[in-house]
């Protein structure tokens, strides 16, 4: 029995994500008004406000040192170049956080296309941060899914579960 306990402890030590995943309750948020759903680590807080771009709805969870965000903006006008609009948003965030886009690739949800990017943020005297942001414009709706955490705490299994959980309902 003692050897079994030691083996289990050793297994958990080598797999900290397993312990973390067991402690958290994932919450599915269905946004019927915008025809999509997403899984949050915990229960999200929700805000909405009118901006110059349009009505903005935000749900977010702060879990440990990481922040997980789902945002929808009902744009005042449908952009002609949706990919350019998504890229502009990503560049705006990189600039806001004084970061640098280090990776960019296509983001597909069914047949709908967007952009997925990684932004590294380095400030003197602070830990290096990583923001993974996915932006998609469908009609006059802009969808954003993002996670931000200290680079050293990025857990692909845990963080990507949130980032990849965004789905359209129909």
Secondary structure, 3 states (H helix, E strand, C coil): CHHHHHHHHHHHHHCHHHHHHHHCCEEEEEEHHHCEEEEEEECCEEEEEECCCEEEEEEEEEECCEEEEEEEEEECCCCCCHHHHHHHHHHHHHHHCCEEEEEEEEEEECCEEEEEEEEEECCCCCCCEEEEEEEEEECCEEEEEEEEEEHHHCCHHHHHHHHCCCEECC
